[in-house]
Amino acid sequence: MTNRQGRQGGQWLAMIAGGLLAVLAALAPGRAEARCEDPLARLESVGPLLDGIGDIAGLKELYGLWGPECAWNAEAASVLTAILRRVDEHGLPPSAFLMDRLERGQRTDDVERDLLLTAAALRYAQVMRSGRIDLARLYGDVAIHRWSVGGAPELAAALRSGNLRHWLEALPPAQPEYGGLVQGLASYRALAARGGWPMLSLPDGKRSLKPDETSPLVPELRARLLIAGDIESADGTETFDADTVAAVRRFQARHGLLVDGIVGRDTLAALNVSAAVRAEQIALNMERWRFMSHAMPPTRIEVNSAAADAVVMRDGEVLFRMKTIVGTKVTPTPMLASAIMRVIVNPPWVVPHSIYRGEIAPAIARDPDYLRKHDMAWQGAHVVQAPGPGNALGRLKFEFPSPFAVYLHDTNAPSLFATENRFRSHGCIRVERPTELALHLLAPSGWSRERLETLIAAEETVAVPVGPPMPVVVAYWTAFVQPDGTVEFRDDIYGRDAALKAALESAAPRPPVFEASGDCGA
């Protein structure tokens, strides 16, 4: 071999080695192409591409941690974009994560694309951990702090270690309730894509359809119930038979309606809500879940004000359920996360000034002896109702810190729990099973039912500390999924769904929608 041939062979070997090094560098986790340098220097010029979506502070933090090179190689970019293409599974538009710009990657240089990828990843982390909308600012009556921990250090670590996929997949809420909504969203979207269900109407002159009646509506009703899984077969006559009545009752139960098996105005209206609208309702509740998930420990008392009920949970398992009475449309129960610190046995009720002006004062005008008849008396500037069987708070009150002066309590009118309308309070939450709740909270301190009942019978006011404090979350779920996969819906009684939808569809800031009344009294 000549010297010239030797030099040519060495050049070919050097080229091959260089190519292999380039490939290895591209495949190595956390390393990007050498030509992609100093993204921070380009941040100002690329800023308009982010269109208000990019977290500029997070971008600066990420590249400050990373150094003067681009952070994304082809493999990492592929992982991110694959996940972002599926965000619609979470009820989110891909455009919220710069996907339209990333899909036009050939029109941007490597530095711009690196910045876009970083901005999209940080945006995804923020939305999955705290939602797109700050509900505390939107609603005005929310005492839940939004997740504020930046994702830049975690993203940098994931890119360096090659664990990007694992990090991204762990960002959505991990609670099974959220996973159920993901499946429910897919199901109702599929129903909508297949055409949903037909709209139903009662024959002229009919106000309802009752069991054992005959009507041409019955076959259509069975077909409607079959589509959503409330009945197993649509076969049958025009008689509103027992199987169809049972299916209607099941539908009513999972929509929070009066379970009477009669297709009246409210049931017909719920039957005629389209599958597409139900899918949208699920997506709105997923947004609230993303905002709240960090504040919902597996052991908690959770009140759903939209359903007027509550569950007591330990380690993610439901121990018992109970109905509640919550705020009216005018005095909505706020959303909050706190912890029950003490149980007040035989609580007095300090009547709020607003209730005195609106209810007590007019009653006194009609009956000057009203205060005495209701065990009420003036104490300083307040009217106070003494403890006892007629006290509005009942025998037990469950106190927790909140800026709204609301709490859980017993009631002197337990018959109201059997009514269809349980939106009756001034914002506080009356619970159906106060004694069971108190015993659950006080069990770690050794309290027995006999001891508690003896203390109640004494009619003396006693504050009993709860140790350890029990987390309590007051949420608003108009769509939720039972452990068996059954999707349930409730009316948007407080208008929170409507307000959230409007906020998501508009980039303009909105004033608070609600004002907490704080009218429960001390």
C-alpha positions as CSV (number, residue, x, y, z in Angstrom):
1,M,0.0,0.0,0.0
2,T,1.3,3.4,-1.0
3,N,1.6,6.4,1.4
4,R,-1.2,8.0,-0.5
5,Q,-3.5,5.0,0.0
6,G,-2.5,4.9,3.7
7,R,-3.5,8.6,4.1
8,Q,-6.8,7.9,2.3
9,G,-7.5,4.9,4.5
10,G,-6.8,7.0,7.6
11,Q,-9.1,9.7,6.4
12,W,-11.9,7.2,5.9
13,L,-11.4,5.7,9.4
14,A,-11.4,9.2,10.9
15,M,-14.7,10.0,9.1
16,I,-16.3,6.8,10.2
17,A,-15.1,7.3,13.8
18,G,-16.4,10.9,13.7
19,G,-19.8,9.7,12.4
20,L,-20.0,7.1,15.2
21,L,-19.2,9.7,17.8
22,A,-21.9,12.0,16.4
23,V,-24.5,9.2,16.5
24,L,-23.6,8.2,20.0
25,A,-23.8,11.9,21.1
26,A,-27.2,12.2,19.6
27,L,-28.4,9.0,21.3
28,A,-26.9,9.8,24.7
29,P,-29.5,11.0,27.2
30,G,-29.4,14.6,28.0
31,R,-27.0,15.6,25.2
32,A,-27.9,17.6,22.1
33,E,-26.3,18.3,18.8
34,A,-23.1,20.4,19.2
35,R,-24.4,23.0,16.6
36,C,-27.3,23.9,18.9
37,E,-25.7,26.4,21.3
38,D,-26.6,29.1,23.9
39,P,-30.4,29.1,23.8
40,L,-30.5,31.8,26.5
41,A,-29.0,34.3,24.1
42,R,-31.8,33.6,21.7
43,L,-34.6,33.7,24.3
44,E,-35.6,37.3,23.7
45,S,-35.9,36.9,19.9
46,V,-37.8,33.6,20.2
47,G,-40.1,34.9,22.9
48,P,-42.9,35.8,20.4
49,L,-43.0,32.2,19.3
50,L,-44.1,31.2,22.8
51,D,-47.2,33.5,22.4
52,G,-47.7,34.0,26.2
53,I,-47.6,30.2,26.9
54,G,-43.9,29.8,27.7
55,D,-42.7,30.2,31.3
56,I,-39.8,32.6,30.7
57,A,-38.5,32.3,34.3
58,G,-38.6,28.6,34.0
59,L,-36.8,28.6,30.7
60,K,-34.0,30.8,32.2
61,E,-33.8,28.4,35.2
62,L,-33.6,25.3,33.0
63,Y,-30.8,26.6,30.8
64,G,-29.1,28.2,33.8
65,L,-28.9,24.6,35.3
66,W,-28.1,23.0,31.9
67,G,-25.4,25.3,30.6
68,P,-24.7,27.0,27.2
69,E,-26.0,24.1,25.1
70,C,-29.3,22.9,23.9
71,A,-31.0,20.4,26.1
72,W,-33.0,18.2,23.7
73,N,-31.8,15.4,21.5
74,A,-34.0,13.6,18.9
75,E,-35.0,10.8,21.3
76,A,-36.1,13.2,24.1
77,A,-38.0,15.4,21.6
78,S,-39.8,12.3,20.3
79,V,-40.8,11.3,23.8
80,L,-42.3,14.7,24.6
81,T,-44.1,15.2,21.4
82,A,-45.7,11.7,21.6
83,I,-47.1,12.6,25.0
84,L,-48.3,16.0,23.9
85,R,-50.1,14.6,21.0
86,R,-52.3,12.7,23.5
87,V,-53.2,15.5,25.8
88,D,-56.7,15.4,24.4
89,E,-57.1,12.3,26.5
90,H,-57.0,14.6,29.5
91,G,-59.5,17.0,28.0
92,L,-56.7,19.4,26.9
93,P,-56.1,21.0,23.5
94,P,-52.6,20.2,22.1
95,S,-52.4,23.9,21.0
96,A,-52.0,24.8,24.7
97,F,-48.6,23.1,24.6
98,L,-47.2,24.7,21.5
99,M,-47.8,21.6,19.4
100,D,-48.8,23.6,16.3
101,R,-45.3,25.3,16.5
102,L,-43.5,22.1,17.2
103,E,-45.1,20.3,14.3
104,R,-43.7,23.1,12.1
105,G,-40.2,22.3,13.3
106,Q,-38.7,22.4,9.9
107,R,-39.4,26.2,9.9
108,T,-37.4,26.8,13.0
109,D,-33.7,26.4,13.6
110,D,-32.3,24.1,16.3
111,V,-32.1,26.7,19.0
112,E,-35.7,27.8,18.5
113,R,-36.9,24.3,18.5
114,D,-35.0,23.6,21.7
115,L,-36.6,26.5,23.4
116,L,-40.1,25.5,22.2
117,L,-39.6,21.9,23.5
118,T,-38.5,23.2,26.9
119,A,-41.4,25.7,27.1
120,A,-43.8,22.9,26.1
121,A,-42.5,20.5,28.7
122,L,-42.6,23.1,31.5
123,R,-46.1,24.1,30.5
124,Y,-47.2,20.4,30.6
125,A,-45.8,20.0,34.1
126,Q,-47.5,23.2,35.3
127,V,-50.9,22.2,33.8
128,M,-50.9,18.7,35.1
129,R,-49.9,19.8,38.6
130,S,-52.0,22.9,38.9
131,G,-54.4,23.3,36.0
132,R,-54.6,25.8,33.2
133,I,-56.7,28.2,35.4
134,D,-56.1,29.5,38.9
135,L,-59.4,28.6,40.4
136,A,-58.8,30.7,43.5
137,R,-58.6,33.8,41.3
138,L,-61.5,32.7,39.0
139,Y,-64.1,31.8,41.7
140,G,-63.0,34.1,44.5
141,D,-64.2,31.7,47.2
142,V,-61.5,29.0,47.1
143,A,-59.1,28.4,50.0
144,I,-56.7,26.0,48.2
145,H,-53.3,27.2,47.2
146,R,-52.2,26.5,43.7
147,W,-49.2,24.3,43.2
148,S,-46.3,26.7,42.7
149,V,-43.2,24.5,42.6
150,G,-41.4,25.1,39.3
151,G,-40.5,22.1,37.1
152,A,-37.2,23.2,35.7
153,P,-34.9,21.3,38.1
154,E,-36.9,18.1,37.6
155,L,-36.9,18.5,33.8
156,A,-33.2,19.1,33.8
157,A,-32.6,16.0,35.9
158,A,-35.0,13.9,33.7
159,L,-33.2,15.0,30.5
160,R,-29.7,14.2,32.0
161,S,-30.7,10.8,33.4
162,G,-32.7,9.7,30.4
163,N,-35.9,9.3,32.6
164,L,-37.9,11.9,30.7
165,R,-40.7,9.5,29.8
166,H,-41.1,8.4,33.4
167,W,-41.2,12.0,34.7
168,L,-43.7,13.1,32.1
169,E,-46.0,10.2,32.7
170,A,-46.0,10.8,36.5
171,L,-47.2,14.4,36.2
172,P,-51.0,13.9,35.9
173,P,-52.9,13.4,39.1
174,A,-52.3,9.9,40.4
175,Q,-55.6,9.5,42.3
176,P,-57.8,6.8,40.9
177,E,-60.7,9.3,40.7
178,Y,-58.8,11.2,38.0
179,G,-58.0,8.0,36.2
180,G,-61.7,7.2,36.2
181,L,-62.5,10.5,34.6
182,V,-59.9,9.9,31.9
183,Q,-61.7,6.6,31.0
184,G,-65.1,8.3,31.3
185,L,-64.0,11.1,28.9
186,A,-62.9,8.5,26.3
187,S,-66.2,6.6,26.7
188,Y,-68.4,9.7,26.3
189,R,-66.4,11.0,23.4
190,A,-66.8,7.7,21.7
191,L,-70.5,7.8,22.3
192,A,-70.6,11.3,20.8
193,A,-68.6,10.2,17.8
194,R,-71.1,7.4,17.1
195,G,-73.9,9.9,17.1
196,G,-74.8,9.9,20.8
197,W,-78.5,9.3,21.5
198,P,-81.8,10.7,20.2
199,M,-83.6,13.5,22.0
200,L,-86.8,12.3,23.7
201,S,-90.1,14.0,24.2
202,L,-93.3,13.1,25.9
203,P,-96.5,12.8,23.8
204,D,-98.6,15.9,23.6
205,G,-100.6,16.4,26.7
206,K,-98.4,14.1,28.9
207,R,-96.3,15.6,31.7
208,S,-94.7,12.4,32.8
209,L,-94.3,8.7,32.0
210,K,-95.1,6.4,35.0
211,P,-94.5,2.7,35.6
212,D,-96.9,0.3,33.9
213,E,-98.1,3.0,31.5
214,T,-98.1,2.4,27.7
215,S,-96.5,4.9,25.4
216,P,-94.7,5.1,22.1
217,L,-91.9,6.8,24.0
218,V,-90.9,3.6,25.8
219,P,-89.0,1.9,23.0
220,E,-87.1,5.2,22.4
221,L,-86.4,5.4,26.1
222,R,-85.0,1.9,26.2
223,A,-82.8,2.7,23.3
224,R,-81.5,5.8,25.0
225,L,-80.8,3.9,28.3
226,L,-79.1,1.1,26.4
227,I,-76.6,3.5,24.8
228,A,-75.3,4.7,28.2
229,G,-75.4,1.3,29.8
230,D,-78.3,1.8,32.1
231,I,-80.2,-1.2,30.6
232,E,-79.0,-4.4,29.0
233,S,-81.5,-4.7,26.3
234,A,-83.7,-2.4,24.2
235,D,-86.2,-5.2,23.4
236,G,-89.8,-5.0,24.6
237,T,-93.2,-3.5,24.1
238,E,-94.5,0.0,24.6
239,T,-95.3,-0.8,28.2
240,F,-93.1,0.9,30.8
241,D,-92.2,-2.4,32.4
242,A,-90.3,-3.2,35.5
243,D,-86.9,-3.6,33.8
244,T,-87.2,-0.2,32.2
245,V,-88.3,1.4,35.4
246,A,-85.3,-0.1,37.2
247,A,-83.1,1.4,34.4
248,V,-84.7,4.8,34.8
249,R,-84.1,4.6,38.6
250,R,-80.4,3.7,38.0
251,F,-80.1,6.7,35.6
252,Q,-81.8,9.0,38.1
253,A,-79.5,7.8,40.9
254,R,-76.3,8.5,38.9
255,H,-77.6,12.0,37.9
256,G,-78.6,13.1,41.4
257,L,-82.3,13.1,40.6
258,L,-85.2,12.0,42.7
259,V,-85.2,8.2,42.3
260,D,-88.8,7.4,41.7
261,G,-88.8,5.6,38.3
262,I,-91.0,8.3,36.8
263,V,-89.8,10.1,33.6
264,G,-90.9,13.7,34.5
265,R,-89.5,17.1,33.6
266,D,-86.1,16.8,35.3
267,T,-85.4,13.2,34.3
268,L,-86.3,14.0,30.7
269,A,-84.1,17.0,30.7
270,A,-81.1,14.9,32.0
271,L,-81.8,12.2,29.4
272,N,-81.6,14.9,26.7
273,V,-78.2,16.2,27.6
274,S,-76.0,15.1,24.7
275,A,-73.0,12.8,25.0
276,A,-70.8,15.6,23.7
277,V,-71.9,18.0,26.5
278,R,-71.4,15.2,29.1
279,A,-67.8,14.7,27.7
280,E,-67.2,18.5,28.1
281,Q,-68.5,18.3,31.7
282,I,-66.1,15.5,32.5
283,A,-63.2,17.5,31.0
284,L,-64.1,20.6,33.2
285,N,-64.0,18.4,36.3
286,M,-60.6,17.0,35.2
287,E,-59.3,20.6,35.1
288,R,-60.5,21.1,38.7
289,W,-58.8,17.8,39.7
290,R,-55.5,19.0,38.3
291,F,-55.8,22.2,40.3
292,M,-56.8,20.4,43.5
293,S,-55.0,17.0,43.4
294,H,-52.0,18.1,45.5
295,A,-54.3,19.1,48.3
296,M,-56.2,15.8,48.5
297,P,-54.3,13.3,50.7
298,P,-55.5,9.7,50.6
299,T,-56.8,10.0,54.2
300,R,-59.4,12.8,54.3
301,I,-63.0,13.8,54.7
302,E,-64.2,15.0,51.3
303,V,-67.4,17.0,50.7
304,N,-68.7,17.3,47.2
305,S,-70.9,20.4,47.3
306,A,-72.3,19.7,43.8
307,A,-73.7,16.4,45.0
308,A,-74.4,17.5,48.6
309,D,-72.7,14.4,50.0
310,A,-69.4,13.5,51.7
311,V,-67.1,10.5,52.1
312,V,-64.7,9.6,54.9
313,M,-61.5,8.0,53.5
314,R,-58.5,6.2,54.9
315,D,-55.5,5.4,52.7
316,G,-57.7,6.0,49.6
317,E,-60.5,3.6,50.7
318,V,-64.0,4.9,51.5
319,L,-64.9,4.0,55.1
320,F,-68.4,5.5,55.0
321,R,-70.6,8.0,53.1
322,M,-73.2,10.4,54.2
323,K,-75.5,13.0,52.8
324,T,-74.9,16.7,53.5
325,I,-76.8,19.9,53.3
326,V,-74.8,22.6,51.6
327,G,-75.1,26.2,50.5
328,T,-77.9,27.6,48.3
329,K,-77.3,29.1,44.9
330,V,-77.1,32.5,46.5
331,T,-74.9,31.4,49.4
332,P,-72.7,28.7,47.8
333,T,-70.4,26.5,49.9
334,P,-66.8,27.5,49.2
335,M,-64.1,25.2,48.0
336,L,-61.3,24.7,50.5
337,A,-58.6,22.4,51.9
338,S,-58.0,22.4,55.7
339,A,-57.9,20.1,58.7
340,I,-60.5,19.5,61.4
341,M,-58.8,20.6,64.7
342,R,-61.5,20.0,67.2
343,V,-65.0,18.7,67.8
344,I,-67.3,21.0,69.8
345,V,-69.8,19.1,71.8
346,N,-73.1,21.0,72.5
347,P,-72.0,24.1,70.6
348,P,-73.8,27.4,71.0
349,W,-74.7,29.2,67.8
350,V,-73.7,32.8,67.3
351,V,-76.2,34.1,64.8
352,P,-74.5,36.1,61.9
353,H,-75.7,39.6,61.5
354,S,-76.9,38.8,57.9
355,I,-79.1,36.0,59.2
356,Y,-80.4,38.2,62.0
357,R,-81.3,41.0,59.6
358,G,-82.8,38.7,57.0
359,E,-84.6,36.1,59.1
360,I,-84.5,36.6,62.9
361,A,-85.5,40.3,63.0
362,P,-88.6,39.8,60.8
363,A,-89.5,36.8,62.9
364,I,-89.3,39.0,66.1
365,A,-91.5,41.6,64.4
366,R,-94.1,38.9,63.9
367,D,-93.6,37.3,67.4
368,P,-91.9,39.4,70.1
369,D,-91.4,36.2,72.1
370,Y,-89.4,34.6,69.2
371,L,-86.0,34.7,70.9
372,R,-87.2,33.0,74.1
373,K,-89.0,30.3,72.2
374,H,-85.8,29.4,70.4
375,D,-83.4,29.5,73.3
376,M,-81.9,32.7,72.0
377,A,-80.6,35.8,73.8
378,W,-78.5,38.8,73.2
379,Q,-74.9,38.5,74.3
380,G,-73.1,41.8,73.5
381,A,-73.7,42.6,69.9
382,H,-74.8,39.1,68.9
383,V,-77.8,36.9,69.2
384,V,-76.7,33.5,70.6
385,Q,-78.7,30.3,70.6
386,A,-78.0,28.1,73.6
387,P,-76.9,24.5,73.2
388,G,-79.7,22.0,73.2
389,P,-81.9,19.8,71.0
390,G,-83.3,22.9,69.2
391,N,-79.9,24.4,68.4
392,A,-79.4,25.0,64.6
393,L,-75.9,23.4,64.8
394,G,-77.3,20.3,66.5
395,R,-75.1,18.6,69.1
396,L,-71.8,18.5,67.3
397,K,-69.7,21.0,65.4
398,F,-66.5,20.2,63.5
399,E,-64.1,23.1,63.3
400,F,-61.3,23.8,60.9
401,P,-59.4,26.9,59.9
402,S,-60.7,28.7,56.8
403,P,-61.1,32.3,55.7
404,F,-64.8,31.8,55.2
405,A,-66.0,30.9,58.7
406,V,-67.6,27.7,57.5
407,Y,-67.5,24.3,59.2
408,L,-69.2,20.9,59.4
409,H,-72.0,20.4,61.9
410,D,-75.0,18.4,63.1
411,T,-78.5,19.7,62.6
412,N,-81.8,19.9,64.5
413,A,-83.7,19.0,61.3
414,P,-82.4,15.7,60.1
415,S,-85.5,15.0,58.1
416,L,-84.1,17.4,55.4
417,F,-81.5,14.7,54.5
418,A,-84.3,12.7,52.9
419,T,-85.3,15.6,50.6
420,E,-84.3,16.0,47.0
421,N,-83.1,19.5,47.5
422,R,-80.2,19.6,49.9
423,F,-79.0,23.1,48.9
424,R,-80.4,24.9,51.8
425,S,-77.6,26.4,54.0
426,H,-75.8,29.7,54.2
427,G,-72.5,28.0,53.2
428,C,-71.8,25.6,56.1
429,I,-72.2,21.9,55.7
430,R,-74.6,19.8,57.8
431,V,-73.7,16.1,57.9
432,E,-76.1,13.2,58.1
433,R,-74.0,11.0,60.4
434,P,-72.4,13.4,62.9
435,T,-72.0,10.9,65.7
436,E,-70.1,8.4,63.5
437,L,-67.9,11.2,62.2
438,A,-67.1,12.4,65.7
439,L,-66.3,8.9,66.8
440,H,-64.0,8.4,63.8
441,L,-62.2,11.6,64.5
442,L,-61.8,11.0,68.3
443,A,-61.0,7.2,68.1
444,P,-57.2,7.8,68.2
445,S,-57.8,9.5,71.5
446,G,-59.7,6.6,72.9
447,W,-63.2,8.0,72.8
448,S,-66.1,5.5,73.0
449,R,-69.7,6.0,71.9
450,E,-70.8,5.8,75.5
451,R,-68.4,8.6,76.6
452,L,-69.5,10.8,73.8
453,E,-73.2,10.3,74.4
454,T,-72.7,11.0,78.1
455,L,-71.0,14.3,77.3
456,I,-73.8,15.2,74.8
457,A,-76.5,14.4,77.4
458,A,-74.8,16.8,79.9
459,E,-75.6,19.7,77.6
460,E,-72.4,21.4,78.5
461,T,-70.2,22.9,75.8
462,V,-66.9,21.1,75.5
463,A,-64.1,21.5,72.9
464,V,-62.4,18.2,72.2
465,P,-59.1,18.3,70.3
466,V,-58.7,16.0,67.3
467,G,-55.4,14.3,67.2
468,P,-54.0,14.1,64.7
469,P,-55.9,16.8,62.8
470,M,-58.0,15.3,60.0
471,P,-57.7,16.7,56.5
472,V,-60.9,18.0,55.1
473,V,-61.5,19.0,51.4
474,V,-64.6,20.7,50.2
475,A,-64.7,20.1,46.4
476,Y,-67.1,20.7,43.6
477,W,-67.5,17.7,41.3
478,T,-70.3,17.7,38.7
479,A,-68.9,14.6,37.1
480,F,-67.2,11.8,39.0
481,V,-66.6,8.0,38.7
482,Q,-67.5,5.4,41.2
483,P,-65.0,2.6,41.9
484,D,-67.0,0.2,39.6
485,G,-66.5,2.6,36.7
486,T,-70.0,4.1,36.8
487,V,-69.9,7.8,35.7
488,E,-72.2,10.1,37.7
489,F,-73.2,13.6,36.9
490,R,-74.7,16.5,38.9
491,D,-76.2,19.8,37.9
492,D,-73.9,22.9,37.8
493,I,-75.8,24.3,40.8
494,Y,-73.3,27.1,41.5
495,G,-72.3,27.8,37.9
496,R,-68.7,26.9,38.5
497,D,-68.6,24.7,35.3
498,A,-69.9,27.6,33.2
499,A,-67.4,30.1,34.7
500,L,-64.5,27.7,34.1
501,K,-65.5,26.9,30.6
502,A,-65.7,30.7,29.8
503,A,-62.3,31.2,31.3
504,L,-60.7,28.4,29.4
505,E,-62.1,29.7,26.1
506,S,-60.9,33.3,26.7
507,A,-57.4,34.6,27.3
508,A,-58.8,37.7,29.0
509,P,-58.6,37.9,32.8
510,R,-61.9,37.5,34.6
511,P,-63.1,39.0,37.9
512,P,-64.0,36.7,40.7
513,V,-67.3,34.9,40.0
514,F,-68.3,34.2,43.6
515,E,-68.0,35.9,46.9
516,A,-68.0,33.7,50.0
517,S,-70.7,34.7,52.4
518,G,-69.2,33.6,55.7
519,D,-72.7,33.6,57.1
520,C,-72.6,30.4,59.1
521,G,-71.9,32.1,62.4
522,A,-69.4,31.1,65.1
